[in-house]
Amino acid sequence: MDVETNFPFPLYLVVSEQDCIHLPWLKVAEEAILGGVDIIQLREKKTDHREFLKKAMALKEITDHYQIPLVINDAVEIATSIDAWGVHVGQNDMPPSQIQERYGTRLNIGWSIESLLQLDSPEIKHVQHLGVSPVFRTKTKTDTITEWGILGIQQLRLLTALPLIAIGNINESNIAEVQLAGASSMAVVSAICHSTNPREVALVLKKKIKNNLL
């Protein structure tokens, strides 16, 4: 399986209003797209359903305008109601099998894995891509078990043909190494959301990725 063909979105932004400390979060998302972000996930862990839906609809207008896939974290009903490209769930969220049973193939399903043993889970056959989290420890994601590191990505790449979305303290200094280890997509949070110039950061990160492909 050609993972790049199956997940042709190498620069992945995970955004929330809380993480955007210098600019309005929708401005960050749009600027990041203009800088080269290929796909965006909306992750809002500390908001109610109504507010999450409102934010998802606002972001969907932007991603639709630029023809960028939108992924919703955890909230499957919101993802389907706004016709999002996909949903991303963790081990304690709605299982991929249940999502597929309810909604068929309407959503591309991403699933976070915390150990190599989970590759043997029956849920794997209902998943389109895997979240490898965290690659490196990060303050934005504290409810995880394994710090995968570069060796962890390399191991996973040998064991599965599913696209691997690497996330966790990925930035300009290590994004190329993460990609070379076998990640199909590099997801960033702080590197873009904490920046005063998210477009420029996205440009630099995308250039690092493209240089690896030469």
DOLUM-647768 format. One record per atom (N, C-alpha, C): residue number from 1; residue in one letter; atom name; z negated, x, y negated. Coordinates in steps of 0.02 Angstrom, whole numbers. Layout:
// DOLUM-647768
    n  res  atom       z       x       y
  NUM    A    CA       Z       X       Y
...
This chain:
// DOLUM-647768
    n  res  atom       z       x       y
    1    M     N       0      42      60
    1    M    CA       0       0       0
    1    M     C       0      44     -62
    2    D     N      44      26    -109
    2    D    CA      48      63    -172
    2    D     C      -2      31    -221
    3    V     N     -59      64    -230
    3    V    CA    -112      33    -270
    3    V     C     -91      26    -343
    4    E     N     -50      72    -368
    4    E    CA     -29      66    -438
    4    E     C      15       4    -447
    5    T     N      57     -11    -398
    5    T    CA      99     -71    -401
    5    T     C      57    -134    -398
    6    N     N       4    -132    -357
    6    N    CA     -38    -190    -348
    6    N     C     -89    -199    -404
    7    F     N    -102    -147    -442
    7    F    CA    -147    -152    -499
    7    F     C    -121    -106    -554
    8    P     N     -69    -128    -589
    8    P    CA     -37     -85    -638
    8    P     C     -70     -87    -707
    9    F     N    -137     -81    -707
    9    F    CA    -176     -86    -768
    9    F     C    -225     -28    -772
   10    P     N    -201      32    -788
   10    P    CA    -245      91    -782
   10    P     C    -303      95    -831
   11    L     N    -295      65    -891
   11    L    CA    -350      68    -940
   11    L     C    -379      -3    -948
   12    Y     N    -441     -10    -929
   12    Y    CA    -475     -75    -920
   12    Y     C    -535     -77    -968
   13    L     N    -535    -126   -1012
   13    L    CA    -592    -134   -1058
   13    L     C    -637    -189   -1035
   14    V     N    -702    -174   -1031
   14    V    CA    -753    -225   -1018
   14    V     C    -789    -236   -1084
   15    V     N    -786    -296   -1111
   15    V    CA    -811    -308   -1178
   15    V     C    -863    -364   -1178
   16    S     N    -912    -357   -1222
   16    S    CA    -960    -410   -1237
   16    S     C    -977    -404   -1311
   17    E     N   -1000    -457   -1340
   17    E    CA   -1018    -455   -1410
   17    E     C   -1075    -406   -1421
   18    Q     N   -1122    -405   -1375
   18    Q    CA   -1181    -362   -1381
   18    Q     C   -1163    -288   -1384
   19    D     N   -1111    -268   -1347
   19    D    CA   -1093    -198   -1343
   19    D     C   -1053    -173   -1404
   20    C     N   -1027    -219   -1444
   20    C    CA    -986    -200   -1502
   20    C     C   -1032    -192   -1563
   21    I     N   -1048    -130   -1579
   21    I    CA   -1101    -118   -1628
   21    I     C   -1076    -103   -1698
   22    H     N   -1011     -90   -1706
   22    H    CA    -985     -73   -1772
   22    H     C    -936    -126   -1799
   23    L     N    -897    -156   -1755
   23    L    CA    -847    -204   -1775
   23    L     C    -857    -270   -1737
   24    P     N    -832    -325   -1764
   24    P    CA    -835    -389   -1727
   24    P     C    -800    -380   -1659
   25    W     N    -829    -412   -1608
   25    W    CA    -806    -398   -1540
   25    W     C    -733    -418   -1528
   26    L     N    -710    -472   -1559
   26    L    CA    -640    -491   -1551
   26    L     C    -594    -440   -1585
   27    K     N    -617    -412   -1639
   27    K    CA    -578    -359   -1673
   27    K     C    -574    -297   -1628
   28    V     N    -629    -281   -1596
   28    V    CA    -630    -224   -1549
   28    V     C    -579    -236   -1494
   29    A     N    -579    -295   -1465
   29    A    CA    -533    -311   -1411
   29    A     C    -460    -303   -1434
   30    E     N    -444    -331   -1492
   30    E    CA    -375    -328   -1515
   30    E     C    -354    -256   -1532
   31    E     N    -398    -219   -1565
   31    E    CA    -383    -150   -1581
   31    E     C    -374    -108   -1518
   32    A     N    -415    -121   -1468
   32    A    CA    -410     -85   -1404
   32    A     C    -343     -99   -1370
   33    I     N    -321    -161   -1373
   33    I    CA    -255    -179   -1345
   33    I     C    -200    -140   -1381
   34    L     N    -205    -138   -1447
   34    L    CA    -154    -103   -1487
   34    L     C    -155     -28   -1472
   35    G     N    -212      -3   -1450
   35    G    CA    -218      67   -1432
   35    G     C    -195      83   -1361
   36    G     N    -186      32   -1320
   36    G    CA    -160      45   -1252
   36    G     C    -199      16   -1195
   37    V     N    -252     -23   -1208
   37    V    CA    -289     -55   -1153
   37    V     C    -243    -104   -1117
   38    D     N    -245    -103   -1051
   38    D    CA    -199    -142   -1010
   38    D     C    -227    -208    -985
   39    I     N    -293    -214    -983
   39    I    CA    -325    -273    -955
   39    I     C    -396    -276    -985
   40    I     N    -421    -337    -995
   40    I    CA    -488    -345   -1025
   40    I     C    -530    -392    -983
   41    Q     N    -593    -373    -974
   41    Q    CA    -642    -416    -942
   41    Q     C    -694    -436    -994
   42    L     N    -709    -501    -997
   42    L    CA    -763    -526   -1039
   42    L     C    -826    -532    -997
   43    R     N    -877    -494   -1017
   43    R    CA    -941    -494    -981
   43    R     C    -996    -515   -1029
   44    E     N   -1021    -575   -1019
   44    E    CA   -1074    -601   -1062
   44    E     C   -1132    -625   -1018
   45    K     N   -1180    -582   -1007
   45    K    CA   -1235    -596    -962
   45    K     C   -1292    -634    -997
   46    K     N   -1293    -633   -1064
   46    K    CA   -1351    -661   -1099
   46    K     C   -1331    -718   -1145
   47    T     N   -1286    -761   -1121
   47    T    CA   -1265    -818   -1161
   47    T     C   -1259    -879   -1116
   48    D     N   -1264    -938   -1144
   48    D    CA   -1260    -998   -1103
   48    D     C   -1187   -1016   -1090
   49    H     N   -1177   -1066   -1047
   49    H    CA   -1110   -1084   -1024
   49    H     C   -1065   -1104   -1083
   50    R     N   -1092   -1144   -1128
   50    R    CA   -1052   -1169   -1184
   50    R     C   -1028   -1112   -1229
   51    E     N   -1073   -1066   -1244
   51    E    CA   -1055   -1009   -1287
   51    E     C   -1007    -962   -1251
   52    F     N   -1018    -952   -1187
   52    F    CA    -973    -909   -1147
   52    F     C    -902    -939   -1147
   53    L     N    -898   -1004   -1138
   53    L    CA    -832   -1037   -1137
   53    L     C    -798   -1029   -1205
   54    K     N    -836   -1038   -1258
   54    K    CA    -808   -1031   -1326
   54    K     C    -780    -960   -1336
   55    K     N    -818    -910   -1314
   55    K    CA    -796    -841   -1321
   55    K     C    -735    -827   -1278
   56    A     N    -735    -854   -1217
   56    A    CA    -679    -843   -1171
   56    A     C    -615    -872   -1200
   57    M     N    -619    -932   -1229
   57    M    CA    -560    -963   -1259
   57    M     C    -533    -923   -1318
   58    A     N    -579    -897   -1359
   58    A    CA    -559    -856   -1416
   58    A     C    -524    -792   -1394
   59    L     N    -552    -759   -1343
   59    L    CA    -522    -697   -1318
   59    L     C    -456    -712   -1284
   60    K     N    -451    -768   -1250
   60    K    CA    -389    -786   -1214
   60    K     C    -331    -793   -1263
   61    E     N    -344    -818   -1323
   61    E    CA    -291    -823   -1373
   61    E     C    -262    -754   -1389
   62    I     N    -306    -704   -1393
   62    I    CA    -284    -636   -1409
   62    I     C    -247    -606   -1349
   63    T     N    -276    -610   -1290
   63    T    CA    -244    -580   -1231
   63    T     C    -178    -613   -1215
   64    D     N    -173    -679   -1225
   64    D    CA    -110    -713   -1214
   64    D     C     -57    -689   -1264
   65    H     N     -78    -680   -1326
   65    H    CA     -31    -657   -1378
   65    H     C       0    -590   -1360
   66    Y     N     -41    -545   -1333
   66    Y    CA     -16    -478   -1315
   66    Y     C       3    -472   -1242
   67    Q     N       1    -528   -1206
   67    Q    CA      19    -530   -1134
   67    Q     C     -22    -480   -1093
   68    I     N     -88    -483   -1106
   68    I    CA    -135    -441   -1071
   68    I     C    -177    -485   -1024
   69    P     N    -186    -465    -961
   69    P    CA    -227    -505    -915
   69    P     C    -300    -508    -938
   70    L     N    -330    -568    -931
   70    L    CA    -400    -578    -948
   70    L     C    -439    -593    -884
   71    V     N    -493    -555    -876
   71    V    CA    -538    -565    -819
   71    V     C    -605    -590    -846
   72    I     N    -635    -638    -812
   72    I    CA    -700    -663    -831
   72    I     C    -752    -638    -781
   73    N     N    -806    -612    -807
   73    N    CA    -859    -587    -763
   73    N     C    -903    -644    -739
   74    D     N    -907    -652    -674
   74    D    CA    -955    -696    -641
   74    D     C    -940    -771    -649
   75    A     N    -925    -795    -708
   75    A    CA    -920    -866    -722
   75    A     C    -854    -894    -696
   76    V     N    -852    -912    -633
   76    V    CA    -790    -933    -600
   76    V     C    -762    -997    -631
   77    E     N    -806   -1044    -647
   77    E    CA    -783   -1107    -675
   77    E     C    -750   -1097    -743
   78    I     N    -777   -1051    -783
   78    I    CA    -747   -1036    -847
   78    I     C    -679   -1002    -837
   79    A     N    -676    -956    -789
   79    A    CA    -613    -922    -775
   79    A     C    -558    -971    -758
   80    T     N    -574   -1020    -716
   80    T    CA    -523   -1069    -697
   80    T     C    -507   -1117    -753
   81    S     N    -557   -1136    -792
   81    S    CA    -546   -1185    -845
   81    S     C    -501   -1159    -901
   82    I     N    -502   -1093    -913
   82    I    CA    -458   -1065    -965
   82    I     C    -396   -1033    -935
   83    D     N    -388   -1039    -869
   83    D    CA    -330   -1010    -835
   83    D     C    -328    -934    -844
   84    A     N    -386    -902    -833
   84    A    CA    -389    -829    -837
   84    A     C    -350    -799    -779
   85    W     N    -329    -737    -789
   85    W    CA    -293    -700    -737
   85    W     C    -338    -688    -677
   86    G     N    -402    -673    -690
   86    G    CA    -446    -656    -635
   86    G     C    -519    -667    -650
   87    V     N    -559    -653    -599
   87    V    CA    -632    -657    -605
   87    V     C    -661    -596    -570
   88    H     N    -716    -571    -596
   88    H    CA    -750    -515    -563
   88    H     C    -820    -535    -545
   89    V     N    -839    -525    -482
   89    V    CA    -905    -545    -458
   89    V     C    -939    -487    -423
   90    G     N   -1006    -490    -424
   90    G    CA   -1046    -440    -391
   90    G     C   -1074    -466    -326
   91    Q     N   -1117    -427    -295
   91    Q    CA   -1145    -445    -230
   91    Q     C   -1190    -507    -233
   92    N     N   -1218    -522    -291
   92    N    CA   -1263    -579    -297
   92    N     C   -1231    -639    -332
   93    D     N   -1165    -636    -342
   93    D    CA   -1129    -691    -373
   93    D     C   -1096    -734    -319
   94    M     N   -1055    -781    -340
   94    M    CA   -1018    -822    -292
   94    M     C    -975    -777    -248
   95    P     N    -980    -783    -181
   95    P    CA    -941    -739    -137
   95    P     C    -866    -751    -145
   96    P     N    -826    -698    -139
   96    P    CA    -753    -706    -144
   96    P     C    -725    -760     -97
   97    S     N    -752    -765     -37
   97    S    CA    -727    -815      10
   97    S     C    -736    -885     -17
   98    Q     N    -792    -897     -50
   98    Q    CA    -806    -963     -79
   98    Q     C    -761    -977    -138
   99    I     N    -748    -925    -178
   99    I    CA    -702    -933    -235
   99    I     C    -633    -953    -210
  100    Q     N    -611    -919    -158
  100    Q    CA    -544    -932    -132
  100    Q     C    -541   -1001     -98
  101    E     N    -595   -1020     -66
  101    E    CA    -598   -1085     -34
  101    E     C    -592   -1141     -86
  102    R     N    -625   -1132    -143
  102    R    CA    -625   -1183    -195
  102    R     C    -561   -1183    -237
  103    Y     N    -536   -1123    -251
  103    Y    CA    -483   -1118    -302
  103    Y     C    -418   -1088    -276
  104    G     N    -415   -1074    -212
  104    G    CA    -354   -1047    -183
  104    G     C    -335    -980    -213
  105    T     N    -273    -974    -233
  105    T    CA    -249    -910    -260
  105    T     C    -243    -911    -337
  106    R     N    -279    -957    -369
  106    R    CA    -274    -962    -442
  106    R     C    -301    -900    -477
  107    L     N    -349    -866    -446
  107    L    CA    -381    -809    -478
  107    L     C    -373    -745    -438
  108    N     N    -359    -690    -471
  108    N    CA    -364    -625    -440
  108    N     C    -438    -607    -438
  109    I     N    -462    -590    -379
  109    I    CA    -534    -580    -370
  109    I     C    -552    -507    -365
  110    G     N    -595    -485    -411
  110    G    CA    -624    -418    -408
  110    G     C    -695    -423    -382
  111    W     N    -716    -376    -342
  111    W    CA    -782    -378    -309
  111    W     C    -814    -310    -314
  112    S     N    -874    -308    -341
  112    S    CA    -910    -245    -347
  112    S     C    -943    -227    -281
  113    I     N    -934    -164    -260
  113    I    CA    -967    -142    -199
  113    I     C   -1019     -89    -216
  114    E     N   -1073     -90    -178
  114    E    CA   -1130     -46    -190
  114    E     C   -1140       6    -136
  115    S     N   -1104      -1     -80
  115    S    CA   -1110      48     -27
  115    S     C   -1047      47      16
  116    L     N   -1035     101      52
  116    L    CA    -977     105      95
  116    L     C    -978      52     149
  117    L     N   -1037      32     171
  117    L    CA   -1043     -18     224
  117    L     C   -1011     -85     204
  118    Q     N   -1009     -99     140
  118    Q    CA    -982    -163     118
  118    Q     C    -906    -167     127
  119    L     N    -875    -110     140
  119    L    CA    -803    -112     157
  119    L     C    -791    -149     222
  120    D     N    -843    -154     264
  120    D    CA    -836    -190     328
  120    D     C    -854    -264     322
  121    S     N    -871    -286     263
  121    S    CA    -890    -356     253
  121    S     C    -830    -402     264
  122    P     N    -840    -461     293
  122    P    CA    -786    -510     298
  122    P     C    -759    -533     231
  123    E     N    -798    -522     178
  123    E    CA    -776    -542     111
  123    E     C    -716    -501      87
  124    I     N    -708    -441     114
  124    I    CA    -655    -396      92
  124    I     C    -585    -429      96
  125    K     N    -574    -470     146
  125    K    CA    -507    -500     154
  125    K     C    -492    -552     100
  126    H     N    -542    -570      60
  126    H    CA    -532    -619       7
  126    H     C    -528    -586     -62
  127    V     N    -526    -519     -63
  127    V    CA    -531    -480    -125
  127    V     C    -464    -446    -140
  128    Q     N    -446    -446    -205
  128    Q    CA    -384    -412    -225
  128    Q     C    -396    -341    -252
  129    H     N    -456    -328    -277
  129    H    CA    -473    -261    -299
  129    H     C    -549    -252    -299
  130    L     N    -570    -190    -299
  130    L    CA    -641    -174    -293
  130    L     C    -667    -140    -356
  131    G     N    -726    -160    -377
  131    G    CA    -760    -127    -432
  131    G     C    -806     -73    -405
  132    V     N    -797     -11    -427
  132    V    CA    -838      45    -405
  132    V     C    -886      60    -463
  133    S     N    -949      38    -454
  133    S    CA    -995      38    -511
  133    S     C   -1066      58    -490
  134    P     N   -1097     102    -528
  134    P    CA   -1066     144    -580
  134    P     C   -1040     210    -550
  135    V     N    -987     236    -580
  135    V    CA    -965     303    -561
  135    V     C   -1018     354    -585
  136    F     N   -1039     345    -647
  136    F    CA   -1093     385    -676
  136    F     C   -1144     336    -706
  137    R     N   -1207     352    -702
  137    R    CA   -1259     308    -728
  137    R     C   -1246     290    -801
  138    T     N   -1262     227    -818
  138    T    CA   -1250     203    -886
  138    T     C   -1302     152    -906
  139    K     N   -1317     149    -970
  139    K    CA   -1367     102    -996
  139    K     C   -1340      31    -999
  140    T     N   -1273      22    -995
  140    T    CA   -1244     -45   -1001
  140    T     C   -1242     -81    -934
  141    K     N   -1258     -45    -880
  141    K    CA   -1256     -76    -814
  141    K     C   -1314     -48    -773
  142    T     N   -1369     -86    -769
  142    T    CA   -1431     -60    -739
  142    T     C   -1448     -92    -672
  143    D     N   -1411    -144    -651
  143    D    CA   -1429    -180    -590
  143    D     C   -1388    -156    -530
  144    T     N   -1379     -91    -525
  144    T    CA   -1338     -63    -471
  144    T     C   -1379     -16    -427
  145    I     N   -1352      -1    -368
  145    I    CA   -1388      39    -318
  145    I     C   -1360     110    -314
  146    T     N   -1295     116    -305
  146    T    CA   -1263     181    -293
  146    T     C   -1232     209    -356
  147    E     N   -1246     272    -369
  147    E    CA   -1206     309    -418
  147    E     C   -1152     345    -379
  148    W     N   -1090     321    -383
  148    W    CA   -1037     343    -338
  148    W     C   -1016     415    -351
  149    G     N   -1009     433    -414
  149    G    CA    -985     499    -430
  149    G     C    -912     509    -408
  150    I     N    -886     567    -421
  150    I    CA    -817     583    -403
  150    I     C    -807     582    -327
  151    L     N    -855     609    -291
  151    L    CA    -850     611    -217
  151    L     C    -849     541    -188
  152    G     N    -886     495    -218
  152    G    CA    -887     426    -194
  152    G     C    -819     393    -202
  153    I     N    -787     405    -257
  153    I    CA    -719     377    -267
  153    I     C    -671     406    -216
  154    Q     N    -676     471    -205
  154    Q    CA    -632     503    -156
  154    Q     C    -643     474     -86
  155    Q     N    -705     462     -68
  155    Q    CA    -720     432      -3
  155    Q     C    -690     362       3
  156    L     N    -701     321     -48
  156    L    CA    -674     253     -47
  156    L     C    -599     253     -43
  157    R     N    -567     299     -79
  157    R    CA    -494     301     -79
  157    R     C    -467     315      -9
  158    L     N    -504     354      30
  158    L    CA    -483     369      98
  158    L     C    -494     311     146
  159    L     N    -540     266     127
  159    L    CA    -562     214     173
  159    L     C    -530     145     160
  160    T     N    -501     136     101
  160    T    CA    -471      71      86
  160    T     C    -408      80      44
  161    A     N    -361      34      55
  161    A    CA    -299      34      15
  161    A     C    -305     -13     -45
  162    L     N    -361     -48     -51
  162    L    CA    -370     -93    -108
  162    L     C    -375     -53    -173
  163    P     N    -349     -80    -227
  163    P    CA    -357     -46    -292
  163    P     C    -431     -37    -309
  164    L     N    -448      21    -337
  164    L    CA    -516      37    -356
  164    L     C    -522      38    -432
  165    I     N    -566      -3    -458
  165    I    CA    -580      -3    -530
  165    I     C    -645      33    -541
  166    A     N    -641      92    -570
  166    A    CA    -700     134    -581
  166    A     C    -731     117    -648
  167    I     N    -798     110    -648
  167    I    CA    -833      94    -710
  167    I     C    -901     129    -710
  168    G     N    -923     148    -769
  168    G    CA    -989     178    -775
  168    G     C    -986     244    -811
  169    N     N    -997     242    -877
  169    N    CA   -1000     303    -918
  169    N     C    -936     343    -916
  170    I     N    -880     308    -913
  170    I    CA    -814     341    -914
  170    I     C    -792     350    -987
  171    N     N    -770     410   -1003
  171    N    CA    -751     425   -1072
  171    N     C    -697     478   -1073
  172    E     N    -681     503   -1132
  172    E    CA    -628     552   -1140
  172    E     C    -639     615   -1098
  173    S     N    -701     634   -1088
  173    S    CA    -716     697   -1053
  173    S     C    -706     693    -978
  174    N     N    -707     632    -949
  174    N    CA    -705     628    -876
  174    N     C    -653     579    -849
  175    I     N    -617     543    -892
  175    I    CA    -571     491    -867
  175    I     C    -516     520    -824
  176    A     N    -491     579    -841
  176    A    CA    -437     610    -801
  176    A     C    -463     628    -731
  177    E     N    -524     654    -727
  177    E    CA    -553     673    -663
  177    E     C    -563     611    -619
  178    V     N    -586     556    -649
  178    V    CA    -596     494    -612
  178    V     C    -530     469    -584
  179    Q     N    -478     471    -624
  179    Q    CA    -412     449    -601
  179    Q     C    -387     493    -544
  180    L     N    -393     558    -552
  180    L    CA    -369     604    -500
  180    L     C    -408     596    -434
  181    A     N    -470     572    -439
  181    A    CA    -510     562    -378
  181    A     C    -485     503    -337
  182    G     N    -444     460    -368
  182    G    CA    -415     405    -330
  182    G     C    -425     336    -360
  183    A     N    -455     332    -420
  183    A    CA    -463     267    -452
  183    A     C    -396     240    -475
  184    S     N    -385     176    -465
  184    S    CA    -323     144    -487
  184    S     C    -327     124    -560
  185    S     N    -388     111    -583
  185    S    CA    -399      89    -651
  185    S     C    -466     115    -675
  186    M     N    -470     136    -738
  186    M    CA    -531     163    -767
  186    M     C    -558     113    -818
  187    A     N    -616      85    -804
  187    A    CA    -645      35    -849
  187    A     C    -695      68    -896
  188    V     N    -690      50    -959
  188    V    CA    -734      79   -1009
  188    V     C    -770      23   -1047
  189    V     N    -830      39   -1068
  189    V    CA    -870      -6   -1109
  189    V     C    -887      30   -1174
  190    S     N    -938      73   -1170
  190    S    CA    -965     105   -1230
  190    S     C    -914     148   -1267
  191    A     N    -871     183   -1229
  191    A    CA    -824     229   -1261
  191    A     C    -781     193   -1313
  192    I     N    -765     130   -1300
  192    I    CA    -725      91   -1348
  192    I     C    -769      45   -1390
  193    C     N    -816      10   -1358
  193    C    CA    -855     -40   -1395
  193    C     C    -903     -10   -1446
  194    H     N    -925      52   -1434
  194    H    CA    -971      84   -1481
  194    H     C    -934     123   -1536
  195    S     N    -868     124   -1532
  195    S    CA    -829     164   -1579
  195    S     C    -816     127   -1645
  196    T     N    -810     165   -1699
  196    T    CA    -789     136   -1762
  196    T     C    -713     130   -1766
  197    N     N    -678     162   -1718
  197    N    CA    -605     159   -1716
  197    N     C    -582     148   -1644
  198    P     N    -591      87   -1618
  198    P    CA    -574      74   -1548
  198    P     C    -500      85   -1531
  199    R     N    -456      75   -1580
  199    R    CA    -385      86   -1566
  199    R     C    -372     159   -1552
  200    E     N    -401     203   -1591
  200    E    CA    -390     275   -1583
  200    E     C    -420     298   -1516
  201    V     N    -480     274   -1499
  201    V    CA    -510     293   -1436
  201    V     C    -466     271   -1378
  202    A     N    -441     210   -1381
  202    A    CA    -397     185   -1327
  202    A     C    -334     228   -1322
  203    L     N    -306     247   -1379
  203    L    CA    -247     290   -1379
  203    L     C    -261     356   -1344
  204    V     N    -318     386   -1359
  204    V    CA    -336     451   -1329
  204    V     C    -347     443   -1253
  205    L     N    -382     390   -1233
  205    L    CA    -395     379   -1162
  205    L     C    -329     366   -1125
  206    K     N    -286     327   -1154
  206    K    CA    -222     311   -1121
  206    K     C    -179     374   -1115
  207    K     N    -182     417   -1165
  207    K    CA    -145     479   -1162
  207    K     C    -170     523   -1105
  208    K     N    -236     526   -1095
  208    K    CA    -264     564   -1040
  208    K     C    -239     538    -973
  209    I     N    -235     472    -967
  209    I    CA    -211     442    -905
  209    I     C    -137     458    -894
  210    K     N     -97     451    -946
  210    K    CA     -25     464    -940
  210    K     C     -11     537    -923
  211    N     N     -51     582    -951
  211    N    CA     -41     653    -937
  211    N     C     -51     669    -863
  212    N     N     -96     632    -831
  212    N    CA    -108     641    -759
  212    N     C     -47     620    -718
  213    L     N      -7     575    -745
  213    L    CA      49     548    -707
  213    L     C     112     590    -713
  214    L     N     111     640    -758
  214    L    CA     170     682    -769
  214    L     C     181     730    -711
